[in-house]
């Protein structure tokens, strides 16, 4: 029998893992100062771009000797920019446990054909063994697997004193988890994740060791113009101040400035992390009292607090084919979307069937609390409709 339909709906029903929810209270008027119809190379345009970089540095508590720049093609472009420029000088270890990490494996193996390469790949929901990492090697890894809901619990597995560079895809971790900068030489992210900004723009942070590699090493493969970070053998500092390689959207620039100003007004990084953890805690408590659902990640220390990924624990559901389970999840989410109570929280297309909810800092914990009864209702209603065995 179906449970009663809830009456309270989230004020913002957007729970997509990217583009993620806009900050609370956002409306189009936040963009009224956008520098539209002006060159990004004008004095005013460069001032906006420099402001994004400086506010981002402050919010993420970037060490003073690191550089940070705006790059093309979102987090994907930022990761590939780093890989195309930096890999090949040393043996390399690549760790992956979901779709995006596996893309970096594909780049290293099939595109760059990095010599002396080792890959360590885990299944969805499982972090691969990180202990084989050799500090004399370069390393590519994600801090938080967006599609799998699995994060690294810490960076203790990376030696502080090492010869290799660490390249970290942190797009769904930065501004929501503490980053150990002593262990990260390259960090990438996009505006569309924890800041709730618009898509297509990425950010790239480089340590002094990474800069030294750029200025002393030339890869054997061609580097496309949009990836080139050096000029005459030296780091092109314009990229890391106010001169991106390609033309940025000044509308998106204004939007991310609005998000950064909002984050500052809350109290900065600690406040963003606290909001994410509060939302995650609400879901964890719900999972603990709900017998038909469980975390995809079995290890509590490795569960993401931003891309919260769940799977079905009901034997009547799990005994179905993968296609049938995926259809069940689609119907469940579709019922809630039809009611306007929650959008875009289905599982990632290649992941096990279930749910995936974004709980970064721009999501209100109260909205998460309001969504959970709707999931209970939709689950019961969908199950009853399919007339599954008790």
C-alpha positions in Angstrom: 0.0 0.0 0.0 1.3 3.5 -0.9 2.2 5.9 1.9 0.4 9.3 2.1 1.8 11.9 -0.3 3.8 14.6 1.6 2.7 18.2 1.4 5.9 20.1 2.2 8.2 20.5 -0.8 11.8 21.8 -1.0 12.0 25.5 -1.7 14.6 24.7 -4.2 14.0 21.2 -5.7 17.2 21.0 -7.6 19.5 18.1 -6.6 21.6 17.5 -9.7 25.2 16.7 -9.3 26.1 19.2 -12.0 25.2 21.8 -12.8 24.4 22.0 -9.2 21.8 24.1 -7.4 22.3 27.8 -7.4 23.0 29.5 -4.0 19.9 30.1 -1.9 18.0 33.2 -2.9 19.6 33.4 -6.4 17.7 35.1 -9.1 18.6 36.6 -12.5 19.1 40.0 -11.0 22.3 38.7 -9.5 23.8 39.1 -13.0 22.8 42.8 -13.5 26.4 43.9 -13.3 27.6 41.4 -15.9 30.1 43.0 -18.4 28.1 42.0 -21.5 29.2 43.3 -24.9 32.6 44.2 -23.6 35.9 42.6 -24.2 37.3 40.3 -21.6 40.6 41.9 -22.4 39.4 45.4 -21.5 40.5 46.9 -18.2 37.1 46.2 -16.7 37.0 42.7 -18.1 40.4 41.8 -16.7 39.5 43.2 -13.3 36.5 40.8 -13.2 38.6 37.8 -14.1 41.3 38.8 -11.5 38.6 39.1 -8.9 37.4 35.6 -9.6 40.9 34.3 -9.2 41.6 36.2 -6.0 38.3 35.4 -4.3 38.7 31.8 -5.2 42.2 31.7 -3.8 41.0 33.1 -0.5 38.0 30.9 -0.2 39.9 27.7 -0.9 42.8 28.8 1.3 45.3 28.2 -1.5 48.9 28.5 -0.3 50.5 31.8 -1.3 53.1 30.2 -3.6 50.5 28.3 -5.7 49.1 29.8 -8.8 45.4 29.6 -9.9 43.9 30.3 -13.3 40.7 30.1 -15.3 40.8 27.5 -18.1 38.5 26.2 -20.8 36.1 23.2 -20.9 35.2 22.9 -17.2 37.0 20.4 -14.9 37.5 18.0 -17.8 39.6 20.6 -19.7 41.5 21.5 -16.5 42.5 17.9 -15.8 43.5 17.2 -19.4 45.4 20.4 -19.6 47.5 19.2 -16.6 47.9 15.7 -18.0 48.9 16.9 -21.5 51.6 19.3 -20.1 53.0 17.4 -17.1 52.9 13.6 -17.7 55.6 11.6 -19.3 58.6 12.9 -17.3 58.3 10.1 -14.7 56.5 6.8 -14.3 52.8 7.5 -13.4 50.2 5.8 -11.2 46.5 6.5 -12.0 43.7 5.7 -9.6 40.1 5.5 -10.6 36.8 4.1 -9.1 34.1 5.6 -11.3 33.4 7.1 -14.7 35.4 10.3 -14.6 38.5 8.8 -13.0 38.3 6.1 -15.7 38.4 8.9 -18.3 41.8 9.9 -17.0 42.9 6.3 -17.2 41.8 6.3 -20.9 43.7 9.5 -21.5 46.9 8.2 -20.0 46.7 4.7 -21.6 45.2 5.3 -25.0 45.7 9.0 -25.9 49.0 9.9 -24.3 50.4 6.4 -24.0 52.4 7.4 -20.9 55.4 5.2 -20.5 55.9 3.2 -17.3 52.2 3.6 -16.4 50.3 1.7 -13.7 46.5 1.9 -13.3 44.5 1.0 -10.2 40.8 0.8 -10.9 38.0 0.0 -8.3 34.4 -0.9 -8.9 31.6 1.6 -8.2 31.3 2.0 -4.5 34.8 0.8 -3.7 38.0 2.8 -3.3 40.9 0.9 -4.9 43.9 0.1 -2.7 45.9 3.4 -2.6 49.0 1.9 -0.8 50.8 0.9 -4.0 51.4 4.6 -4.9 55.1 5.3 -5.3 56.1 8.8 -4.4 58.8 8.8 -7.1 56.0 8.5 -9.6 53.5 11.1 -10.8 49.9 10.4 -9.8 46.4 11.2 -11.1 43.4 10.7 -8.9 40.0 12.1 -8.0 39.5 13.4 -4.4 35.8 12.6 -4.7 34.2 10.3 -7.2 31.1 12.3 -8.3 29.4 9.3 -10.0 30.1 6.8 -7.3 29.8 8.8 -4.1 33.2 7.6 -3.0 35.9 9.9 -1.7 39.4 9.4 -0.4 39.2 9.6 3.5 42.4 11.5 3.7 45.7 12.1 1.8 47.9 10.1 4.2 48.8 7.7 1.4 50.7 10.5 -0.4 54.2 11.2 1.0 54.8 14.8 1.8 58.3 14.5 0.5 58.1 13.0 -3.0 59.7 13.4 -6.4 56.5 12.8 -8.4 53.7 15.3 -9.0 50.1 14.6 -7.8 47.3 15.7 -10.1 44.0 15.9 -8.3 40.6 16.1 -9.9 38.7 17.8 -7.0 35.7 19.2 -8.7 33.1 17.8 -6.3 35.4 18.0 -3.3 36.8 21.5 -3.3 34.8 24.0 -1.0 33.1 21.0 0.6 36.0 18.9 2.0 39.4 19.8 3.6 42.2 19.7 1.0 45.6 18.8 2.2 47.7 21.1 0.0 51.0 19.5 1.1 49.9 16.5 -0.8 48.5 18.1 -4.0 50.6 19.7 -6.8 47.8 20.2 -9.3 44.2 20.7 -8.4 41.3 21.1 -10.8 37.6 22.0 -10.4 34.7 23.6 -12.2 32.3 26.4 -11.3 29.2 24.3 -11.8 29.8 22.0 -8.8 30.1 23.2 -5.2 29.7 26.9 -6.2 26.6 26.3 -8.2 28.0 28.3 -11.0 27.4 27.9 -14.8 29.2 25.3 -16.9 32.1 25.3 -19.3 34.7 27.1 -17.1 37.4 25.3 -15.2 40.0 26.2 -12.6 43.6 25.0 -12.3 45.9 25.4 -9.3 49.6 24.6 -9.6 52.2 24.2 -6.9 55.8 25.5 -7.3 56.9 22.0 -8.1 54.3 21.8 -10.9 55.5 25.1 -12.3 59.1 23.9 -12.2 58.1 20.8 -14.2 56.3 23.0 -16.8 59.4 25.1 -17.3 61.9 22.3 -17.4 60.0 19.5 -19.3 58.6 19.3 -22.8 56.3 16.3 -23.5 56.8 14.1 -26.5 53.3 14.6 -27.8 51.7 17.7 -29.4 50.0 20.0 -26.9 47.0 21.9 -28.4 47.0 25.6 -28.2 44.1 25.7 -25.7 46.3 23.6 -23.3 49.5 25.5 -23.6 50.7 27.0 -20.3 54.2 28.2 -21.1 55.6 30.8 -23.4 59.3 30.8 -24.3 59.9 28.1 -21.7 58.3 30.1 -18.9 54.9 29.8 -17.2 52.5 32.1 -19.0 51.4 34.0 -15.9 48.7 35.8 -17.8 46.6 32.6 -17.6 46.9 32.7 -13.8 45.9 36.3 -13.4 43.5 37.8 -15.8 44.2 36.5 -19.3 42.6 33.1 -20.0 43.7 31.3 -23.2 40.2 31.4 -24.7 37.3 33.8 -24.3 35.3 33.3 -21.1 31.6 34.1 -20.8 31.4 37.3 -18.8 27.8 36.3 -17.8 29.3 33.2 -16.2 32.0 35.2 -14.6 29.4 37.5 -13.0 27.5 34.4 -11.8 30.5 32.8 -10.1 31.5 36.1 -8.5 28.0 36.2 -7.0 28.5 32.6 -5.6 31.9 33.6 -4.2 30.5 36.7 -2.5 27.7 34.6 -1.0 30.2 32.0 0.3 32.2 34.8 1.9 29.1 36.2 3.5 28.4 32.8 5.2 31.8 32.6 6.7 33.8 31.1 3.9 35.2 27.5 3.7 34.2 26.3 7.1 30.6 27.4 6.6 30.4 25.6 3.2 31.8 22.4 4.6 29.4 22.5 7.5 26.3 23.0 5.3 27.4 20.0 3.2 28.0 17.8 6.2 24.7 18.7 7.7 22.8 17.7 4.5 24.8 14.5 4.4 24.0 13.8 8.0 20.3 14.1 7.3 20.5 11.5 4.5 22.7 9.2 6.6 20.1 9.3 9.4 17.3 8.5 6.9 19.3 5.6 5.4 19.9 4.2 8.9 16.1 4.0 9.5 15.0 3.0 6.0 15.4 -0.7 5.2 15.0 -0.5 1.4 18.0 1.7 0.8 21.7 1.7 1.6 24.9 3.6 0.6 26.6 2.4 -2.5 29.9 2.9 -0.6 30.1 0.4 2.2 32.9 2.2 4.0 31.6 5.1 6.1 35.0 6.8 5.9 34.9 6.9 2.1 31.3 8.2 1.7 31.0 11.4 -0.2 29.3 14.3 1.5 28.5 16.1 -1.8 27.5 13.4 -4.3 25.5 11.1 -2.0 25.0 7.8 -3.9 22.5 5.2 -2.8 21.4 1.8 -4.0 18.4 -0.4 -3.4 18.5 -2.9 -0.5 15.1 -4.4 -1.1 15.5 -8.0 -2.2 12.4 -7.7 -4.4 14.2 -4.9 -6.3 17.7 -6.2 -6.3 16.5 -9.6 -7.7 15.4 -7.8 -10.9 17.6 -7.4 -13.9 19.8 -4.3 -14.1 17.5 -2.8 -16.7 14.4 -3.4 -14.5 16.2 -1.8 -11.5 17.1 1.2 -13.6 13.5 1.5 -14.8 12.3 1.3 -11.2 14.7 4.1 -10.2 13.6 6.2 -13.2 9.9 5.8 -12.3 10.6 6.7 -8.6 12.4 9.9 -9.5 9.9 10.6 -12.3 7.0 10.6 -9.8 8.8 13.2 -7.6 9.7 15.3 -10.6 6.1 15.3 -11.7 5.1 16.7 -8.3 7.8 19.4 -8.6 9.4 18.1 -5.3 12.8 17.1 -6.6 14.7 17.0 -9.9 17.7 15.1 -11.4 18.7 12.8 -8.6 18.7 9.5 -10.5 21.9 7.4 -10.5 24.7 8.1 -12.9 24.1 6.2 -16.2 26.9 3.7 -15.7 26.5 3.2 -12.0 24.4 0.6 -10.2 20.7 1.5 -10.1 19.7 3.8 -7.3 19.7 7.5 -6.3 22.3 10.2 -6.3 21.7 13.5 -4.5 23.9 16.6 -4.6 24.5 18.1 -1.1 27.1 20.7 -1.7 27.0 24.0 0.1 24.5 25.7 -2.2 21.9 23.1 -1.2 19.8 24.0 1.8 19.8 21.2 4.4 16.1 22.0 5.0 15.4 21.2 1.3 17.1 17.8 1.8 15.0 17.2 4.8 11.8 18.0 2.8 12.8 15.8 -0.1 13.3 12.6 1.9 9.6 12.0 2.7 8.9 12.4 -1.0 11.4 9.6 -1.7 9.7 7.4 0.8 6.3 8.1 -0.8 7.6 7.5 -4.4 9.3 4.3 -3.5 6.2 2.8 -1.9 4.0 4.0 -4.7 6.3 2.7 -7.4 6.7 -0.6 -5.6 3.0 -1.0 -5.2 2.4 -0.2 -8.9 4.8 -2.9 -9.9 3.1 -5.3 -7.5 6.4 -6.8 -6.3 6.4 -9.5 -3.6 6.6 -8.3 0.0 
